[in-house]
Structure formats: structure tokens, C-alpha cells
Amino acid sequence: MSRQDDSPLSITPAIIHVRLSSEPLSPEKQEHVRQEVREILKRRQHYVDLARGQLRFNY
């Protein structure tokens, strides 16, 4: 077992799990997935903006 596996506080990248299916998603499910993706992208942008702000102050 690796050292990272032993640490309960290890930081891992966010992963979006995709389930492949031969059936298309219903319009309601498509909208739900779109909303989830928008929320993930907003959170990501928030942290990118925070990181950029911290970089500016560290120089």
C-alpha cells in the first residue's frame, strides 16, 4: 500500500464518473446533468480565481 493510500487527508482530483449506455438520456436527465456540470465548473472557476489572487499577493 502506498503512503498516499494510508493518509485519510490525501487530496485527490475530482473525477466525473460517466456511465456508458446505449439508451439516450431523457430530456429531464440531460438537464440535470447539464446543471451538475455548470455547478462543477463554477466551483472550479472560484478556486482558479482564488489561486490567481494568492499568486498576485505572493510576488
PAPA-675934 format. One line per field, with one value per residue: residue number from 1; y, z, x negated of N, C-alpha, C, O in turn. Coordinates in pm, whole numbers, padded with zeros to 5 digits. Atoms other than C-alpha are relative to their C-alpha. Layout:
BEGIN
num = [NUM, ...] .
n.c2 = [Y, ...] .
n.c3 = [Z, ...] .
n.c1 = [X, ...] .
ca.c2 = [Y, ...] .
ca.c3 = [Z, ...] .
ca.c1 = [X, ...] .
c.c2 = [Y, ...] .
c.c3 = [Z, ...] .
c.c1 = [X, ...] .
o.c2 = [Y, ...] .
o.c3 = [Z, ...] .
o.c1 = [X, ...] .
This chain:
BEGIN
num = [1, 2, 3, 4, 5, 6, 7, 8, 9, 10, 11, 12, 13, 14, 15, 16, 17, 18, 19, 20, 21, 22, 23, 24, 25, 26, 27, 28, 29, 30, 31, 32, 33, 34, 35, 36, 37, 38, 39, 40, 41, 42, 43, 44, 45, 46, 47, 48, 49, 50, 51, 52, 53, 54, 55, 56, 57, 58, 59] .
n.c2 = [-00118, -00120, -00099, -00081, 00078, 00004, -00130, -00031, -00138, -00018, -00077, 00066, -00084, 00031, 00087, 00012, 00135, 00005, 00134, 00014, 00070, -00007, -00077, -00144, -00055, -00074, -00145, -00043, 00045, -00083, -00130, 00023, 00016, -00132, -00083, 00049, -00041, -00145, -00022, 00043, -00100, -00122, 00024, 00005, -00136, -00068, 00036, -00054, -00143, -00011, 00031, -00113, -00109, 00031, -00013, -00143, -00053, 00065, -00055] .
n.c3 = [00000, 00010, -00109, 00026, -00039, -00145, -00054, 00019, 00044, 00131, 00095, 00131, 00095, 00019, 00115, 00042, 00049, 00113, 00025, 00140, 00020, 00137, -00002, -00022, -00123, 00014, -00005, -00140, -00047, 00069, -00066, -00132, 00021, 00038, -00121, -00082, 00064, -00021, -00139, -00013, 00066, -00083, -00115, 00050, 00032, -00129, -00054, 00090, -00034, -00129, 00019, 00071, -00096, -00091, 00073, 00012, -00128, -00040, 00073] .
n.c1 = [-00085, 00083, -00012, -00118, -00117, -00007, -00038, -00142, -00013, 00061, -00080, -00010, -00073, -00142, -00023, -00139, -00021, -00092, -00048, -00034, -00125, -00049, -00124, 00022, -00056, -00125, 00025, 00013, 00131, 00099, 00003, 00061, 00144, 00052, 00004, 00111, 00125, 00013, 00039, 00140, 00085, 00000, 00088, 00138, 00041, 00018, 00131, 00101, 00008, 00069, 00142, 00061, 00011, 00109, 00125, 00029, 00047, 00125, 00115] .
ca.c2 = [00000, 00341, 00626, 00825, 00543, 00547, 00915, 00994, 01356, 01290, 01523, 01356, 01524, 01547, 01278, 01283, 00928, 00858, 00554, 00443, 00334, 00253, 00436, 00816, 01022, 01163, 01542, 01579, 01376, 01573, 01899, 01758, 01657, 01998, 02170, 01949, 02028, 02403, 02386, 02193, 02447, 02739, 02583, 02515, 02875, 03000, 02809, 02914, 03277, 03226, 03071, 03356, 03608, 03433, 03425, 03801, 03865, 03628, 03827] .
ca.c3 = [00000, -00089, 00155, -00014, 00046, 00417, 00461, 00525, 00432, 00091, -00181, -00496, -00813, -00873, -01107, -01302, -01348, -01679, -01731, -02092, -02214, -02546, -02437, -02470, -02159, -02107, -02154, -01776, -01704, -01968, -01798, -01458, -01590, -01754, -01424, -01235, -01487, -01463, -01083, -01104, -01349, -01126, -00824, -01031, -01156, -00798, -00690, -01000, -00918, -00557, -00667, -00908, -00634, -00400, -00668, -00717, -00346, -00318, -00559] .
ca.c1 = [00000, -00135, -00187, 00091, 00340, 00256, 00337, 00705, 00635, 00484, 00605, 00729, 00852, 01224, 01344, 01668, 01788, 01957, 02171, 02190, 02530, 02689, 03003, 03016, 03082, 03428, 03457, 03502, 03188, 02994, 03090, 02994, 02652, 02604, 02686, 02440, 02166, 02238, 02209, 01880, 01738, 01847, 01674, 01363, 01355, 01393, 01082, 00889, 00971, 00862, 00534, 00466, 00534, 00293, 00026, 00056, 00001, -00295, -00513] .
c.c2 = [00124, 00093, 00083, -00074, -00002, 00129, 00027, 00141, 00023, 00073, -00072, 00090, -00043, -00082, -00003, -00139, 00002, -00145, -00007, -00083, 00013, 00080, 00147, 00044, 00071, 00150, 00051, -00037, 00082, 00135, -00011, -00011, 00133, 00091, -00042, 00046, 00150, 00031, -00039, 00104, 00131, -00016, 00000, 00142, 00079, -00028, 00047, 00148, 00021, -00023, 00114, 00119, -00022, 00015, 00147, 00055, -00060, 00058, 00125] .
c.c3 = [00000, 00118, -00018, 00043, 00151, 00060, -00024, -00054, -00139, -00094, -00134, -00094, -00009, -00127, -00029, -00059, -00110, -00021, -00147, -00013, -00146, -00008, 00023, 00132, -00029, 00004, 00144, 00055, -00066, 00069, 00138, -00012, -00038, 00122, 00090, -00057, 00018, 00143, 00024, -00061, 00079, 00120, -00043, -00027, 00128, 00056, -00089, 00030, 00133, -00016, -00071, 00093, 00097, -00069, -00013, 00129, 00044, -00070, 00064] .
c.c1 = [-00089, 00027, 00126, 00127, 00019, 00055, 00148, 00021, -00059, 00097, -00003, 00078, 00146, 00015, 00149, 00015, 00106, 00039, 00044, 00127, 00041, 00129, -00029, 00064, 00131, -00033, -00018, -00138, -00110, -00013, -00064, -00151, -00063, -00014, -00116, -00134, -00022, -00047, -00146, -00092, -00004, -00093, -00146, -00049, -00025, -00140, -00114, -00020, -00071, -00150, -00071, -00018, -00114, -00134, -00040, -00060, -00132, -00122, -00052] .
o.c2 = [00130, 00080, 00116, -00012, -00013, 00128, 00030, 00175, 00138, 00052, -00100, 00165, -00159, -00053, -00024, -00172, 00063, -00233, 00070, -00183, 00113, 00117, 00182, -00017, 00129, 00189, 00140, 00043, 00117, 00184, 00077, 00049, 00167, 00161, 00043, 00088, 00193, 00116, 00031, 00138, 00196, 00074, 00056, 00177, 00160, 00063, 00079, 00196, 00113, 00051, 00150, 00188, 00073, 00059, 00181, 00136, -00003, 00024, 00184] .
o.c3 = [00071, 00189, 00080, 00095, 00199, 00172, -00139, -00099, -00180, -00088, -00188, -00049, 00012, -00229, 00062, -00159, -00094, -00031, -00190, 00056, -00212, -00117, 00111, 00181, -00136, 00058, 00168, 00124, -00001, 00090, 00179, 00067, 00010, 00137, 00144, 00018, 00047, 00163, 00095, -00002, 00084, 00151, 00025, 00011, 00133, 00100, -00040, 00038, 00146, 00040, -00035, 00086, 00131, -00007, -00002, 00125, 00131, -00035, 00015] .
o.c1 = [-00189, 00126, 00193, 00219, 00131, 00108, 00192, 00130, -00077, 00218, -00109, 00165, 00180, -00047, 00230, -00048, 00212, -00047, 00130, 00145, 00011, 00173, -00108, 00159, 00149, -00137, -00099, -00201, -00209, -00124, -00140, -00225, -00170, -00115, -00187, -00222, -00134, -00133, -00219, -00195, -00108, -00170, -00232, -00161, -00118, -00210, -00221, -00133, -00153, -00230, -00183, -00120, -00186, -00231, -00157, -00152, -00199, -00235, -00148] .
